[in-house]
Amino acid sequence: MAITIVLHIQNEEAVVGEIEDLPASNDNMLTIINPRRIDGKDLHYLSENVVTVIWPLHRITFIEIMPSKEEEEIIGFVRE
């Protein structure tokens, strides 16, 4: 199952994409499938047909993990 993430790269805009597994503590690279900008547009520095990109982890500031469809359907406490 693919995990949707928001990847924050040093001196670049954020990138949205999918990964198969979360990076382990000894990984050096992160493989992103279907990379795109947050608004869904193509990244200007990638060719049109690129589907997978590998980024070195030392360039990544932090990673946001987006909730899956199942997690979005869970009803939490509502403050009224």
VEXTIMAR-673625 format. One record per residue (C-alpha): z, y, x; residue in three letters. Coordinates in steps of 0.001 Angstrom, whole numbers, padded with zeros to 6 digits, always signed. Each point is the difference from the previous one (the first is absolute). Example, Ala and Ser with C-alpha at 12.3 -4.5 7.8 and 13.67 -1.06 7.14 Angstrom:
BEGIN
+007800-004500+012300ALA -000660+003440+001370SER 
***
This chain:
BEGIN
+000000+000000+000000MET -000996+003365+001414ALA +002656+002689+000408ILE -001079+003604-000639THR +001343+002443+002576ILE -000238+003645+000956VAL -000416+000269+003750LEU +001091+003233+001707HIS -001823+000385+003315ILE +000927+002591+002629GLN -002046+003213-000363ASN -002113-001459-002836GLU +000096-000005-003781GLU +001615-002945-001779ALA -002069-003139-000581VAL +000325-002391-002948VAL -000975-003638+000403GLY +001049-003588-000411GLU +001590-002400+002478ILE +000557-003741-000283GLU +003480-000045+001604ASP +002498+002592+001150LEU -000031+000546+003768PRO +002514-002011+002026ALA +002236+001603+002597SER -002155-001338+002850ASN -003403+001103-001420ASP -002091+002569+001873ASN -002778+000521-002541MET -000264+000415-003773LEU -003080-001194-001902THR -000838+002070-003093ILE -002462-001209-002634ILE -001939+002532-002097ASN +001294+003152+001755PRO -000387+003253-001954ARG +001601+003401-000456ARG +002784+000418-002539ILE -002470+001552-002454ASP -002246-003091+000320GLY -002750+001640+002068LYS -001439-001507+003180ASP +001495+000860+003378LEU -002352+002388+001802HIS +000440-001683+003391TYR -000997-003509-001205LEU -003514-001296-000686SER -000954-000566-003640GLU +000025-003807+000130ASN +003385-000447+001700VAL +002320-002294-001964VAL +002686-000812+002600THR +001607+002215+002660VAL +002515-000948+002700ILE +002414+002751+001056TRP +002428-000202+002931PRO +003592+000278-001202LEU +000899+002624+002612HIS -002199+002516-001914ARG +001736-000668-003329ILE +002882+002270-000979THR +001141-002006-003029PHE -001270-002270-002784ILE +000668+000341-003736GLU -000138-003215-002035ILE -001275+000609-003513MET +001437-001990-002927PRO -002042-002867-001394SER -001043-000201-003661LYS +002907-002351-000734GLU +002516+002414+001508GLU -001424+002926-002005GLU +000588-001900-003258GLU +003718-000448+000658ILE +002010+002416-002091ILE +002827+001591+001916GLY +002912+002091-001170PHE -001028+003018-002002VAL +002142+003086+000153ARG +000274+001786-003289GLU 
***
